[in-house]
Amino acid sequence: MNRRDAGDAGYGLLEALVSVLIIGVTMTSLTMFFLRSTRAANLEADRQSATQLVAVALERIGQFPGRSLLTGRTRAAVDAQWALPVPGVQGYLADTVKAWDTTVTDEAAATVPAELPVVLAPVADAAGGGTFTKFRKTVYVGTCRQASTGGSCGRDTSGTVEMFRVVVAVTWASPQCRQQTCSSTAELLVARDLTDPLFR
């Protein structure tokens, strides 16, 4: 029987430990990659769902005649909504003048149509009849002025056509977004006295 040299003693154990270490580092890297990929995929899926919910909301809001967009929106509720805007709407609001229902006499009894919530509200699932627990929706309504030839609609009073700017924001909680809140937003311009909306 051949005997191993003393210098080779324990070499098999050292190889095994190095192999385990290499496998451990590789598996940790793969796990981190998998977790990041899963988070990114989940965020993209949520973003697509929110975008679809915004599109559905805009389609429904487009059915409202111009001035009825303000129904039940009290000045106090609008002030509170605009004081703490959800992420993603600041750019729209910068070019918009607040608007509210001046016919409201009893603010406590004022009711806003479900399609136009002033506060963040659960999004209704039209197909299933329930609500989406993950997503919340709020709708900002204000006015802006646009030249009769078209172009941007802003606060500039030289614009001859007054329009309603409706901004829909759908939000959901996620650690991957700033302030732990993600949002999908879009706007719709509606002529103040006409029913035909202008999509942007």
MOSUL-V392046 format. One record per backbone hydrogen bond with DSSP energy under -1.0 kcal/mol. NH is the residue of the N-H (numbers start at 1). CO is the residue of the C=O. Records with the same first field share a line. If there is no record, write none. Layout:
NH = CO / CO
//
This chain:
8 = 5
9 = 6
11 = 8
14 = 10
15 = 11
16 = 12
17 = 13
18 = 14
19 = 15
20 = 16
21 = 17
22 = 18
23 = 19
24 = 20
25 = 21
26 = 22
27 = 23
28 = 24
29 = 25
30 = 26
31 = 27
32 = 28
33 = 29
34 = 30
35 = 31
36 = 32
37 = 33
38 = 34
39 = 35
40 = 36
41 = 37
42 = 38
43 = 39
44 = 40
45 = 41
46 = 42
47 = 43
48 = 44
49 = 45
50 = 46
51 = 47
52 = 48
53 = 49
54 = 50
55 = 51
56 = 52
57 = 53
58 = 54
59 = 55
60 = 56
61 = 57
62 = 58
63 = 60
64 = 61
69 = 66
70 = 67
71 = 68
73 = 70
74 = 72
78 = 74
79 = 75
80 = 76
81 = 77
82 = 78
83 = 79
89 = 86
93 = 89
94 = 90
95 = 92
96 = 93
97 = 143
101 = 73
104 = 101
116 = 113
121 = 137
123 = 135
125 = 130
129 = 125
132 = 123
136 = 171
137 = 121
138 = 169
139 = 117
140 = 167
142 = 165
143 = 97
144 = 163
145 = 154
146 = 161
150 = 147
154 = 145
159 = 156
161 = 146
163 = 144
164 = 190
165 = 142
166 = 188
167 = 140
168 = 186
169 = 138
170 = 184
171 = 136
172 = 182
174 = 180
177 = 174
180 = 177
181 = 178
182 = 172
184 = 170
186 = 168
188 = 166
189 = 198
190 = 164
192 = 162
198 = 189
//
